[in-house]
Amino acid sequence: RELLEPPAGRTLRELGRDGLSQRGVCYCVPIPGETAWARAASAKQSPQGSPGAAPPTSTPAATSKKRSQPDEDVDMDSTTDMAVAPPPEAPVNAPPAARRARAAGHRADTTTVADAGMNADAFGLNFPLPWEERRGHGSSTACIVKLYDADADSLRLCDTVEFVGILCINPELANLQAEAPHLVFGEDARHPSTALVPRLHALLVRKLPFHHPLLPYSPDWLTEARLAAAYQSHFAASGSLVAARAAAIAQLLPALGGDTVAAEYALMLLTSRCFAKCGEQSLGCWSLNLARWPQGAEVSSFSRALAELAPRVVQLDLNGQSLNCQRWLPRKDYEANRLVAGQLQLAQGTLLVLDETKLTEGQITNAGLQALTALRELVTSQILNCDFQVQNIKVPLEVSSIVVSNGRSIVKGLDALLPLRPTSRTAPEVGDPAALDAMRLLLGLVTRSPKALSISQAVANQVSNDFAQVRGTFQVPAELIHTWMGMARAYCLAFGESDLSCERWQAVLQLERERLRRCAEEGF
């Protein structure tokens, strides 16, 4: 407990210097954009089933209980106290499990408020994605985590972390009487009720870079033997890899109007990772712009199809109003001494879908221009800008990005532009669910550890000759060769291969020729 009271007949003895150690504090929130199957997989791995990680129930809001009073203790794992649907413009994801938290700041001071009269209950949970805040619902619980000794300063912004620790429930910590004359500026929000923001004293801290819920965790963590066993159990049978890949393509095709080329590019993007740097340019990761989106087609259906494959998918509207009015990048509030979360403050490995289809003519304010600049740097350079007023603090953040637009995107510098060509034929049915699960696992395996693709000298010469020929035909920039290598790596990994063969290279080259031909026909 935060407030330690000795039992009757006992006293607390001061240890002096022998009892001193270092302690740090972080304000953590659930992983933004976690998909339904990822939450279910996490709940299955939990020793107690983690009911807080289950998808939200369909209980009508009219029959649900009112949220507990701030001084009442609540069950963090409860999922039936309140069912609040996200707004219509919200992405396809619901909040994740409470026990896996993403570090949202370094100090508990990040929970202060800008107005002296605002108490902790009105302050909110400071989620990057506002629609994921569902107070009174266990799956959306924020947490103040106390870290000790070597772990005190080990966490950074946007880290995904798993904690094992001691949960503290002390309603008496918070004084929620905002009108109390003795309440000083920010005092209440620094000590909100544990019913709203629980405290956790961490005993074990594990960082989860590119967290994937299907990877076989164990007390020995991720051993190569366990990963090899997981791979063999799913892909040892002949044709299992091909079936898994076909199931992924079948999942994406209906949302893309049957455009097989677009489905191939989307799957390659899901398999991509940054594995090295050439100067300031990241190698392996690339961005995709799907142009000529069919009129009347919903981008959300495409996001839902992607969410069946990726563990984290976030869809954001990109237009003049959203750029001017929404909070895109984290901002330091010096008056309240906290970092106000922005919707680009995502976890590593998140798939970001930007919807430009509702973009119209209008004026962008200075705030909108700043948001657009920060968005471009995140998409093209894998850098998250944090607004500290005097200057921006840059935080490395690797996310995959797909921009859906009618014409060329307003986000400059995207690596690959692909005009869609929907077909009139009936969309294929979704494949075997077991094959789809296998593809999810394969995506987790190939993205967990970035490695360069092995290329023989003969294939390298072929790539060089083909690129020189394509440059002469389509007048593409020299930097496109880096994107090609990222695509070739992703294409091979989707087949479970780490070497680039002539066959795989010819398949990638054929896709690129088709993409460039479409761009030329559309005047891009």
Kinemage of the C-alpha trace (Angstrom):
@kinemage 1
@onewidth
@group {chain A} dominant
@subgroup {mainchain}
@vectorlist {calphas} color= white
{ca arg a 1} P 0.000 0.000 0.000
{ca glu a 2} L 1.025 3.586 -0.578
{ca leu a 3} L 0.154 4.417 3.034
{ca leu a 4} L 1.794 1.843 5.265
{ca glu a 5} L 0.189 1.431 8.678
{ca pro a 6} L 1.861 -0.921 11.202
{ca pro a 7} L -0.387 -3.505 12.859
{ca ala a 8} L -1.296 -3.266 16.521
{ca gly a 9} L 1.683 -3.680 18.785
{ca arg a 10} L 4.191 -3.013 16.002
{ca thr a 11} L 6.235 0.039 15.093
{ca leu a 12} L 8.078 1.123 11.965
{ca arg a 13} L 11.839 1.454 12.373
{ca glu a 14} L 13.844 3.811 10.170
{ca leu a 15} L 16.700 2.027 8.359
{ca gly a 16} L 18.705 5.165 7.703
{ca arg a 17} L 21.046 5.091 4.727
{ca asp a 18} L 20.775 1.332 4.466
{ca gly a 19} L 17.191 1.738 3.324
{ca leu a 20} L 17.867 4.294 0.598
{ca ser a 21} L 17.399 3.450 -3.084
{ca gln a 22} L 16.423 5.181 -6.307
{ca arg a 23} L 12.808 5.435 -7.414
{ca gly a 24} L 11.279 6.722 -10.629
{ca val a 25} L 7.663 7.259 -11.614
{ca cys a 26} L 5.954 6.811 -15.018
{ca tyr a 27} L 2.428 7.484 -16.157
{ca cys a 28} L 1.420 4.581 -18.413
{ca val a 29} L -1.568 3.957 -20.669
{ca pro a 30} L -2.783 0.887 -22.591
{ca ile a 31} L -1.278 0.218 -26.016
{ca pro a 32} L -3.048 2.531 -28.489
{ca gly a 33} L -4.836 0.922 -31.400
{ca glu a 34} L -4.570 -2.698 -30.257
{ca thr a 35} L -6.846 -4.880 -32.381
{ca ala a 36} L -9.509 -7.282 -31.126
{ca trp a 37} L -7.662 -10.513 -31.953
{ca ala a 38} L -4.488 -9.183 -30.300
{ca arg a 39} L -6.386 -8.447 -27.083
{ca ala a 40} L -7.955 -11.909 -27.176
{ca ala a 41} L -4.531 -13.514 -27.681
{ca ser a 42} L -3.120 -11.565 -24.751
{ca ala a 43} L -6.036 -12.614 -22.559
{ca lys a 44} L -5.460 -16.248 -23.494
{ca gln a 45} L -1.822 -16.062 -22.416
{ca ser a 46} L -2.652 -14.483 -19.078
{ca pro a 47} L -2.598 -16.948 -16.151
{ca gln a 48} L -5.993 -15.699 -14.977
{ca gly a 49} L -7.448 -15.195 -18.418
{ca ser a 50} L -7.204 -11.424 -18.047
{ca pro a 51} L -10.895 -10.683 -18.533
{ca gly a 52} L -10.002 -7.013 -18.776
{ca ala a 53} L -8.402 -7.741 -22.117
{ca ala a 54} L -11.541 -9.172 -23.649
{ca pro a 55} L -13.431 -7.190 -26.269
{ca pro a 56} L -16.073 -4.856 -24.855
{ca thr a 57} L -19.492 -6.293 -24.231
{ca ser a 58} L -22.607 -5.166 -26.039
{ca thr a 59} L -24.462 -4.237 -22.858
{ca pro a 60} L -26.568 -1.145 -23.581
{ca ala a 61} L -25.414 1.980 -21.837
{ca ala a 62} L -28.892 2.433 -20.402
{ca thr a 63} L -28.627 -0.762 -18.370
{ca ser a 64} L -25.046 -0.343 -17.261
{ca lys a 65} L -24.040 0.832 -13.810
{ca lys a 66} L -23.014 4.376 -13.247
{ca arg a 67} L -19.293 4.849 -12.809
{ca ser a 68} L -18.077 4.389 -9.261
{ca gln a 69} L -17.574 7.390 -7.059
{ca pro a 70} L -13.935 8.513 -7.109
{ca asp a 71} L -13.319 7.214 -3.608
{ca glu a 72} L -14.643 3.724 -4.367
{ca asp a 73} L -12.314 0.873 -5.210
{ca val a 74} L -13.083 -0.820 -8.506
{ca asp a 75} L -12.077 -4.079 -10.089
{ca met a 76} L -9.505 -3.336 -12.802
{ca asp a 77} L -10.555 -6.481 -14.667
{ca ser a 78} L -14.239 -5.627 -14.791
{ca thr a 79} L -15.640 -5.237 -18.290
{ca thr a 80} L -19.360 -5.035 -17.558
{ca asp a 81} L -19.657 -1.862 -15.470
{ca met a 82} L -19.893 0.401 -18.476
{ca ala a 83} L -20.100 -0.042 -22.232
{ca val a 84} L -19.397 3.166 -24.105
{ca ala a 85} L -19.173 2.988 -27.888
{ca pro a 86} L -16.477 5.079 -29.562
{ca pro a 87} L -17.605 7.994 -31.750
{ca pro a 88} L -18.381 7.195 -35.403
{ca glu a 89} L -15.087 8.641 -36.614
{ca ala a 90} L -13.062 6.453 -34.277
{ca pro a 91} L -10.854 3.719 -35.767
{ca val a 92} L -11.757 0.075 -35.694
{ca asn a 93} L -9.925 -0.695 -32.457
{ca ala a 94} L -11.101 -0.935 -28.885
{ca pro a 95} L -8.927 -0.410 -25.768
{ca pro a 96} L -6.397 -3.115 -24.834
{ca ala a 97} L -5.652 -5.017 -21.657
{ca ala a 98} L -4.752 -3.000 -18.616
{ca arg a 99} L -1.796 -5.045 -17.473
{ca arg a 100} L 0.371 -4.193 -20.477
{ca ala a 101} L 0.997 -0.470 -20.348
{ca arg a 102} L 2.779 1.871 -22.688
{ca ala a 103} L 5.016 4.450 -21.039
{ca ala a 104} L 3.454 7.855 -21.595
{ca gly a 105} L 5.784 9.963 -19.510
{ca his a 106} L 8.642 9.933 -17.047
{ca arg a 107} L 7.197 11.545 -13.969
{ca ala a 108} L 3.964 11.431 -12.042
{ca asp a 109} L 3.893 15.201 -12.456
{ca thr a 110} L 2.488 14.551 -15.934
{ca thr a 111} L -0.869 14.066 -14.230
{ca thr a 112} L -1.247 17.705 -13.174
{ca val a 113} L -3.904 19.972 -14.589
{ca ala a 114} L -3.869 23.387 -16.180
{ca asp a 115} L -6.745 24.782 -14.156
{ca ala a 116} L -6.420 25.020 -10.400
{ca gly a 117} L -10.111 24.278 -9.961
{ca met a 118} L -10.066 21.045 -12.010
{ca asn a 119} L -9.870 17.846 -9.998
{ca ala a 120} L -8.464 14.474 -11.038
{ca asp a 121} L -11.833 13.094 -12.084
{ca ala a 122} L -12.305 15.895 -14.635
{ca phe a 123} L -8.666 15.762 -15.682
{ca gly a 124} L -9.092 12.527 -17.638
{ca leu a 125} L -6.577 9.815 -18.470
{ca asn a 126} L -4.473 11.649 -21.090
{ca phe a 127} L -4.765 8.899 -23.716
{ca pro a 128} L -3.105 9.515 -27.112
{ca leu a 129} L -6.341 8.376 -28.822
{ca pro a 130} L -9.151 10.163 -26.948
{ca trp a 131} L -11.908 7.746 -28.064
{ca glu a 132} L -10.123 4.880 -26.281
{ca glu a 133} L -10.699 6.456 -22.882
{ca arg a 134} L -13.570 4.537 -21.342
{ca arg a 135} L -13.476 5.223 -17.648
{ca gly a 136} L -15.129 2.633 -15.429
{ca his a 137} L -14.207 -0.085 -17.951
{ca gly a 138} L -11.262 -2.214 -16.832
{ca ser a 139} L -9.729 -2.598 -20.278
{ca ser a 140} L -8.891 1.101 -20.539
{ca thr a 141} L -7.152 1.713 -17.233
{ca ala a 142} L -4.181 4.054 -17.017
{ca cys a 143} L -1.641 3.419 -14.269
{ca ile a 144} L 1.048 5.255 -12.309
{ca val a 145} L 4.005 2.871 -12.080
{ca lys a 146} L 6.740 3.208 -9.457
{ca leu a 147} L 10.136 1.948 -10.669
{ca tyr a 148} L 13.099 1.148 -8.475
{ca asp a 149} L 16.901 1.137 -8.688
{ca ala a 150} L 18.150 0.127 -12.163
{ca asp a 151} L 14.637 0.427 -13.623
{ca ala a 152} L 14.068 3.949 -12.281
{ca asp a 153} L 15.198 5.735 -15.468
{ca ser a 154} L 15.009 2.855 -17.939
{ca leu a 155} L 11.826 3.791 -19.802
{ca arg a 156} L 11.397 6.250 -22.653
{ca leu a 157} L 8.450 7.840 -24.393
{ca cys a 158} L 6.440 5.361 -26.551
{ca asp a 159} L 8.109 2.283 -25.028
{ca thr a 160} L 5.850 -0.759 -24.768
{ca val a 161} L 6.401 -2.383 -21.385
{ca glu a 162} L 5.098 -5.305 -19.359
{ca phe a 163} L 5.063 -4.938 -15.579
{ca val a 164} L 4.715 -7.437 -12.768
{ca gly a 165} L 4.284 -5.717 -9.440
{ca ile a 166} L 2.210 -4.894 -6.390
{ca leu a 167} L -1.113 -3.183 -7.036
{ca cys a 168} L -2.025 -0.433 -4.587
{ca ile a 169} L -5.613 0.540 -3.831
{ca asn a 170} L -5.762 3.544 -1.503
{ca pro a 171} L -8.849 5.726 -2.007
{ca glu a 172} L -7.720 7.967 0.852
{ca leu a 173} L -4.788 9.170 -1.273
{ca ala a 174} L -7.048 11.503 -3.261
{ca asn a 175} L -8.943 14.503 -1.999
{ca leu a 176} L -11.486 15.155 -4.723
{ca gln a 177} L -13.154 18.145 -3.128
{ca ala a 178} L -12.110 20.706 -5.733
{ca glu a 179} L -13.758 23.477 -3.756
{ca ala a 180} L -11.656 22.776 -0.657
{ca pro a 181} L -9.848 25.986 0.320
{ca his a 182} L -6.594 24.174 1.071
{ca leu a 183} L -6.366 22.604 -2.419
{ca val a 184} L -3.296 23.996 -4.119
{ca phe a 185} L -2.606 24.103 -7.851
{ca gly a 186} L -2.435 20.602 -9.323
{ca glu a 187} L -2.365 18.865 -5.936
{ca asp a 188} L -5.345 16.636 -6.582
{ca ala a 189} L -4.329 15.529 -10.059
{ca arg a 190} L -0.905 14.505 -8.759
{ca his a 191} L -2.706 12.123 -6.408
{ca pro a 192} L -5.866 10.964 -8.202
{ca ser a 193} L -8.006 8.271 -6.694
{ca thr a 194} L -6.658 4.787 -7.273
{ca ala a 195} L -10.132 3.917 -8.538
{ca leu a 196} L -9.342 6.211 -11.476
{ca val a 197} L -5.569 5.714 -11.832
{ca pro a 198} L -4.212 2.700 -9.884
{ca arg a 199} L -0.639 2.595 -8.551
{ca leu a 200} L 1.716 -0.257 -9.337
{ca his a 201} L 5.059 -0.881 -7.623
{ca ala a 202} L 7.031 -2.709 -10.318
{ca leu a 203} L 9.010 -5.799 -9.352
{ca leu a 204} L 9.705 -6.924 -12.919
{ca val a 205} L 10.003 -4.657 -15.968
{ca arg a 206} L 10.182 -6.055 -19.508
{ca lys a 207} L 10.390 -3.887 -22.589
{ca leu a 208} L 8.486 -5.274 -25.574
{ca pro a 209} L 9.911 -3.790 -28.787
{ca phe a 210} L 7.510 -4.515 -31.655
{ca his a 211} L 5.247 -6.372 -29.242
{ca his a 212} L 3.260 -9.206 -30.810
{ca pro a 213} L 0.812 -11.206 -28.645
{ca leu a 214} L 1.252 -14.502 -30.541
{ca leu a 215} L 4.966 -14.856 -29.866
{ca pro a 216} L 5.667 -17.612 -27.302
{ca tyr a 217} L 6.614 -15.780 -24.106
{ca ser a 218} L 8.130 -17.745 -21.245
{ca pro a 219} L 10.190 -17.146 -18.077
{ca asp a 220} L 13.229 -17.437 -20.352
{ca trp a 221} L 11.667 -14.723 -22.534
{ca leu a 222} L 12.047 -15.137 -26.304
{ca thr a 223} L 14.538 -17.931 -26.863
{ca glu a 224} L 15.458 -18.913 -30.400
{ca ala a 225} L 14.514 -22.513 -29.608
{ca arg a 226} L 10.967 -21.534 -28.669
{ca leu a 227} L 10.635 -19.340 -31.738
{ca ala a 228} L 11.894 -22.134 -33.984
{ca ala a 229} L 9.438 -24.553 -32.391
{ca ala a 230} L 6.569 -22.109 -32.966
{ca tyr a 231} L 7.585 -21.695 -36.601
{ca gln a 232} L 7.820 -25.456 -37.163
{ca ser a 233} L 4.459 -26.129 -35.527
{ca his a 234} L 2.690 -23.745 -37.898
{ca phe a 235} L 4.678 -24.015 -41.126
{ca ala a 236} L 6.261 -27.468 -41.204
{ca ala a 237} L 3.523 -28.879 -43.443
{ca ser a 238} L 4.027 -28.543 -47.173
{ca gly a 239} L 2.217 -25.532 -48.610
{ca ser a 240} L 1.358 -24.009 -45.210
{ca leu a 241} L 3.288 -20.795 -45.920
{ca val a 242} L 1.630 -20.378 -49.289
{ca ala a 243} L -1.783 -20.979 -47.705
{ca ala a 244} L -1.109 -18.416 -44.963
{ca arg a 245} L -0.035 -15.825 -47.507
{ca ala a 246} L -3.070 -16.546 -49.677
{ca ala a 247} L -5.342 -16.098 -46.660
{ca ala a 248} L -3.801 -12.669 -45.990
{ca ile a 249} L -4.312 -11.576 -49.609
{ca ala a 250} L -7.895 -12.862 -49.519
{ca gln a 251} L -8.478 -10.836 -46.342
{ca leu a 252} L -7.317 -7.608 -48.014
{ca leu a 253} L -8.835 -8.013 -51.488
{ca pro a 254} L -12.520 -7.244 -50.711
{ca ala a 255} L -11.646 -3.871 -49.137
{ca leu a 256} L -9.489 -2.990 -52.173
{ca gly a 257} L -12.093 -3.806 -54.797
{ca gly a 258} L -10.291 -6.940 -55.917
{ca asp a 259} L -7.055 -5.089 -56.809
{ca thr a 260} L -4.462 -7.843 -56.382
{ca val a 261} L -1.513 -5.484 -56.907
{ca ala a 262} L -2.700 -3.204 -54.092
{ca ala a 263} L -3.174 -6.217 -51.791
{ca glu a 264} L 0.389 -7.351 -52.514
{ca tyr a 265} L 1.754 -3.906 -51.626
{ca ala a 266} L -0.279 -3.759 -48.409
{ca leu a 267} L 1.039 -7.171 -47.361
{ca met a 268} L 4.627 -6.148 -48.152
{ca leu a 269} L 4.198 -3.071 -45.970
{ca leu a 270} L 2.977 -5.225 -43.065
{ca thr a 271} L 6.134 -7.341 -43.365
{ca ser a 272} L 8.581 -4.422 -43.581
{ca arg a 273} L 10.981 -3.324 -40.848
{ca cys a 274} L 13.845 -0.877 -40.665
{ca phe a 275} L 17.048 -2.967 -40.547
{ca ala a 276} L 19.794 -0.349 -41.136
{ca lys a 277} L 20.506 3.285 -41.992
{ca cys a 278} L 22.250 4.860 -44.979
{ca gly a 279} L 23.190 8.297 -43.713
{ca glu a 280} L 19.916 9.774 -42.444
{ca gln a 281} L 17.739 7.411 -44.493
{ca ser a 282} L 16.225 4.322 -42.894
{ca leu a 283} L 16.531 1.128 -44.911
{ca gly a 284} L 13.787 -1.466 -44.971
{ca cys a 285} L 10.789 0.673 -43.979
{ca trp a 286} L 8.776 2.582 -46.572
{ca ser a 287} L 5.447 4.360 -46.893
{ca leu a 288} L 2.576 3.711 -49.296
{ca asn a 289} L 0.083 6.122 -50.890
{ca leu a 290} L -3.045 4.440 -52.288
{ca ala a 291} L -4.458 7.019 -54.723
{ca arg a 292} L -7.648 7.088 -56.788
{ca trp a 293} L -9.634 5.594 -53.932
{ca pro a 294} L -13.066 4.536 -55.269
{ca gln a 295} L -15.778 7.090 -54.601
{ca gly a 296} L -18.179 5.870 -51.944
{ca ala a 297} L -15.853 3.155 -50.651
{ca glu a 298} L -15.183 3.249 -46.913
{ca val a 299} L -11.571 3.508 -45.783
{ca ser a 300} L -12.657 1.998 -42.472
{ca ser a 301} L -13.378 -1.318 -44.212
{ca phe a 302} L -9.767 -1.373 -45.409
{ca ser a 303} L -8.585 -0.605 -41.870
{ca arg a 304} L -10.696 -3.444 -40.499
{ca ala a 305} L -9.155 -5.835 -43.029
{ca leu a 306} L -5.670 -4.731 -41.952
{ca ala a 307} L -6.681 -5.107 -38.304
{ca glu a 308} L -7.315 -8.805 -38.922
{ca leu a 309} L -3.589 -9.192 -39.655
{ca ala a 310} L -1.715 -6.558 -37.626
{ca pro a 311} L -1.808 -6.338 -33.811
{ca arg a 312} L -2.038 -2.509 -33.807
{ca val a 313} L -3.882 -0.407 -36.410
{ca val a 314} L -4.828 3.258 -36.042
{ca gln a 315} L -6.894 5.155 -38.623
{ca leu a 316} L -6.840 8.970 -38.549
{ca asp a 317} L -8.692 11.450 -40.737
{ca leu a 318} L -6.371 13.822 -42.577
{ca asn a 319} L -8.098 17.027 -43.674
{ca gly a 320} L -8.009 20.735 -42.933
{ca gln a 321} L -10.306 20.568 -39.917
{ca ser a 322} L -8.499 17.650 -38.286
{ca leu a 323} L -5.082 19.253 -38.851
{ca asn a 324} L -6.215 22.569 -37.374
{ca cys a 325} L -8.259 21.303 -34.436
{ca gln a 326} L -6.950 17.925 -33.282
{ca arg a 327} L -3.924 17.301 -31.095
{ca trp a 328} L -1.425 15.430 -33.277
{ca leu a 329} L 1.906 15.615 -31.477
{ca pro a 330} L 2.691 15.525 -27.751
{ca arg a 331} L 2.971 18.972 -26.205
{ca lys a 332} L 4.717 20.051 -23.037
{ca asp a 333} L 2.421 22.034 -20.736
{ca tyr a 334} L 4.834 24.025 -18.601
{ca glu a 335} L 2.117 25.625 -16.491
{ca ala a 336} L 0.822 22.234 -15.391
{ca asn a 337} L 4.237 20.509 -15.765
{ca arg a 338} L 2.967 17.609 -17.839
{ca leu a 339} L 3.258 16.137 -21.340
{ca val a 340} L -0.126 16.323 -23.046
{ca ala a 341} L -0.502 13.252 -25.259
{ca gly a 342} L -1.000 13.538 -29.040
{ca gln a 343} L -2.554 11.038 -31.432
{ca leu a 344} L 0.783 10.395 -33.174
{ca gln a 345} L 2.163 9.144 -29.844
{ca leu a 346} L 1.854 5.469 -30.792
{ca ala a 347} L 3.639 2.249 -29.939
{ca gln a 348} L 6.484 0.875 -32.041
{ca gly a 349} L 5.268 -1.238 -34.941
{ca thr a 350} L 1.824 0.355 -35.194
{ca leu a 351} L 0.217 0.491 -38.636
{ca leu a 352} L -1.002 4.053 -39.267
{ca val a 353} L -3.774 4.526 -41.870
{ca leu a 354} L -4.371 8.156 -42.903
{ca asp a 355} L -7.688 8.914 -44.647
{ca glu a 356} L -7.401 11.859 -47.058
{ca thr a 357} L -10.556 11.057 -49.018
{ca lys a 358} L -12.557 13.827 -47.286
{ca leu a 359} L -9.897 16.462 -47.938
{ca thr a 360} L -11.340 19.699 -49.356
{ca glu a 361} L -10.044 23.173 -50.081
{ca gly a 362} L -9.477 25.322 -47.023
{ca gln a 363} L -6.993 27.277 -44.979
{ca ile a 364} L -4.500 25.543 -42.705
{ca thr a 365} L -3.539 27.434 -39.572
{ca asn a 366} L -0.075 27.538 -38.032
{ca ala a 367} L -1.100 24.694 -35.726
{ca gly a 368} L -2.280 22.676 -38.729
{ca leu a 369} L 0.966 23.343 -40.585
{ca gln a 370} L 2.949 22.209 -37.548
{ca ala a 371} L 0.853 19.034 -37.360
{ca leu a 372} L 1.352 18.326 -41.075
{ca thr a 373} L 5.117 18.823 -40.749
{ca ala a 374} L 5.265 16.489 -37.742
{ca leu a 375} L 3.152 13.912 -39.573
{ca arg a 376} L 5.434 14.009 -42.596
{ca glu a 377} L 8.533 13.512 -40.447
{ca leu a 378} L 6.961 10.539 -38.684
{ca val a 379} L 5.845 8.894 -41.942
{ca thr a 380} L 9.041 9.512 -43.920
{ca ser a 381} L 11.794 9.609 -41.258
{ca gln a 382} L 10.349 7.554 -38.370
{ca ile a 383} L 10.721 10.511 -35.983
{ca leu a 384} L 8.081 11.712 -33.509
{ca asn a 385} L 8.233 15.429 -32.761
{ca cys a 386} L 7.334 16.502 -29.222
{ca asp a 387} L 6.418 20.182 -28.917
{ca phe a 388} L 8.389 21.746 -26.067
{ca gln a 389} L 7.544 25.273 -27.301
{ca val a 390} L 11.145 26.494 -27.431
{ca gln a 391} L 12.124 23.579 -29.668
{ca asn a 392} L 10.870 20.173 -30.747
{ca ile a 393} L 12.305 17.099 -29.055
{ca lys a 394} L 12.699 14.279 -31.567
{ca val a 395} L 11.944 10.719 -30.464
{ca pro a 396} L 12.674 7.714 -32.752
{ca leu a 397} L 9.404 5.913 -33.486
{ca glu a 398} L 9.087 3.258 -36.169
{ca val a 399} L 5.567 2.969 -37.576
{ca ser a 400} L 4.260 1.747 -40.926
{ca ser a 401} L 2.096 4.221 -42.846
{ca ile a 402} L -0.547 3.939 -45.559
{ca val a 403} L -2.125 7.143 -46.896
{ca val a 404} L -5.439 6.712 -48.717
{ca ser a 405} L -6.305 9.626 -51.007
{ca asn a 406} L -8.159 10.663 -54.138
{ca gly a 407} L -5.108 12.203 -55.806
{ca arg a 408} L -1.508 12.543 -54.706
{ca ser a 409} L -1.231 12.875 -50.936
{ca ile a 410} L -0.542 16.220 -49.266
{ca val a 411} L 2.080 14.395 -47.209
{ca lys a 412} L 5.210 14.947 -49.258
{ca gly a 413} L 7.983 12.403 -49.621
{ca leu a 414} L 5.991 9.156 -49.571
{ca asp a 415} L 8.012 6.292 -51.013
{ca ala a 416} L 5.471 4.503 -53.223
{ca leu a 417} L 2.390 5.897 -54.983
{ca leu a 418} L -0.078 3.305 -56.264
{ca pro a 419} L -3.299 4.279 -58.099
{ca leu a 420} L -6.020 1.734 -57.377
{ca arg a 421} L -7.674 -0.258 -60.164
{ca pro a 422} L -10.765 -1.919 -58.649
{ca thr a 423} L -12.276 -4.748 -60.675
{ca ser a 424} L -15.930 -5.563 -61.224
{ca arg a 425} L -15.539 -9.232 -60.403
{ca thr a 426} L -16.904 -10.670 -57.179
{ca ala a 427} L -14.500 -10.287 -54.273
{ca pro a 428} L -13.031 -13.599 -53.097
{ca glu a 429} L -14.033 -15.109 -49.797
{ca val a 430} L -11.814 -15.005 -46.743
{ca gly a 431} L -9.589 -18.063 -46.460
{ca asp a 432} L -9.115 -20.613 -43.699
{ca pro a 433} L -9.064 -18.995 -40.206
{ca ala a 434} L -6.188 -21.279 -39.204
{ca ala a 435} L -4.158 -19.995 -42.157
{ca leu a 436} L -4.986 -16.428 -41.127
{ca asp a 437} L -3.721 -17.137 -37.599
{ca ala a 438} L -0.559 -18.602 -39.100
{ca met a 439} L -0.005 -15.420 -41.120
{ca arg a 440} L -0.398 -13.313 -37.979
{ca leu a 441} L 2.295 -15.370 -36.292
{ca leu a 442} L 4.555 -15.116 -39.345
{ca leu a 443} L 4.222 -11.317 -39.324
{ca gly a 444} L 5.222 -11.311 -35.655
{ca leu a 445} L 8.236 -13.532 -36.291
{ca val a 446} L 9.612 -11.609 -39.276
{ca thr a 447} L 9.146 -8.149 -37.720
{ca arg a 448} L 10.536 -8.895 -34.258
{ca ser a 449} L 14.221 -8.888 -35.278
{ca pro a 450} L 15.304 -6.729 -38.247
{ca lys a 451} L 17.882 -8.455 -40.436
{ca ala a 452} L 19.265 -7.539 -43.828
{ca leu a 453} L 18.342 -9.619 -46.861
{ca ser a 454} L 21.030 -11.912 -48.272
{ca ile a 455} L 21.688 -11.139 -51.939
{ca ser a 456} L 24.084 -13.056 -54.154
{ca gln a 457} L 26.353 -11.211 -56.574
{ca ala a 458} L 24.438 -12.524 -59.588
{ca val a 459} L 21.122 -11.263 -58.231
{ca ala a 460} L 22.710 -7.933 -57.246
{ca asn a 461} L 23.921 -7.444 -60.808
{ca gln a 462} L 20.463 -8.272 -62.114
{ca val a 463} L 18.886 -5.742 -59.734
{ca ser a 464} L 21.343 -3.062 -60.864
{ca asn a 465} L 20.651 -3.673 -64.539
{ca asp a 466} L 16.876 -3.725 -64.051
{ca phe a 467} L 16.913 -0.503 -62.062
{ca ala a 468} L 18.975 1.275 -64.732
{ca gln a 469} L 16.444 0.161 -67.347
{ca val a 470} L 13.439 1.288 -65.274
{ca arg a 471} L 15.054 4.689 -64.608
{ca gly a 472} L 15.433 5.214 -68.317
{ca thr a 473} L 11.795 4.267 -68.976
{ca phe a 474} L 9.912 5.930 -66.102
{ca gln a 475} L 12.363 8.657 -64.951
{ca val a 476} L 12.296 7.551 -61.304
{ca pro a 477} L 14.664 9.035 -58.677
{ca ala a 478} L 17.802 7.202 -57.605
{ca glu a 479} L 16.472 6.879 -54.045
{ca leu a 480} L 13.833 4.415 -55.278
{ca ile a 481} L 16.425 1.617 -55.157
{ca his a 482} L 16.287 1.771 -51.332
{ca thr a 483} L 12.516 1.312 -51.454
{ca trp a 484} L 12.944 -1.598 -53.872
{ca met a 485} L 15.298 -3.345 -51.480
{ca gly a 486} L 12.801 -2.879 -48.639
{ca met a 487} L 10.024 -4.318 -50.806
{ca ala a 488} L 12.173 -7.258 -51.915
{ca arg a 489} L 13.072 -8.036 -48.299
{ca ala a 490} L 9.422 -7.931 -47.235
{ca tyr a 491} L 8.312 -10.029 -50.215
{ca cys a 492} L 10.840 -12.772 -49.422
{ca leu a 493} L 10.036 -12.789 -45.686
{ca ala a 494} L 6.352 -13.328 -46.458
{ca phe a 495} L 7.439 -16.617 -48.057
{ca gly a 496} L 9.665 -17.496 -45.087
{ca glu a 497} L 12.865 -16.817 -47.055
{ca ser a 498} L 15.891 -14.718 -46.088
{ca asp a 499} L 17.690 -14.874 -49.468
{ca leu a 500} L 16.648 -12.918 -52.541
{ca ser a 501} L 16.345 -15.275 -55.495
{ca cys a 502} L 15.894 -14.352 -59.143
{ca glu a 503} L 12.325 -15.647 -58.994
{ca arg a 504} L 11.356 -13.412 -56.057
{ca trp a 505} L 13.126 -10.420 -57.568
{ca gln a 506} L 11.267 -10.805 -60.858
{ca ala a 507} L 7.972 -10.911 -58.974
{ca val a 508} L 8.795 -7.646 -57.145
{ca leu a 509} L 10.008 -6.048 -60.372
{ca gln a 510} L 6.765 -6.991 -62.120
{ca leu a 511} L 4.759 -5.334 -59.320
{ca glu a 512} L 6.880 -2.188 -59.575
{ca arg a 513} L 6.545 -1.988 -63.341
{ca glu a 514} L 2.763 -2.251 -62.983
{ca arg a 515} L 2.749 0.456 -60.309
{ca leu a 516} L 4.875 2.840 -62.388
{ca arg a 517} L 2.758 2.163 -65.471
{ca arg a 518} L -0.391 3.101 -63.544
{ca cys a 519} L 1.272 6.284 -62.256
{ca ala a 520} L 2.232 7.277 -65.794
{ca glu a 521} L -1.320 6.668 -67.072
{ca glu a 522} L -2.803 8.743 -64.239
{ca gly a 523} L -0.358 11.599 -64.786
{ca phe a 524} L 1.445 11.256 -61.431
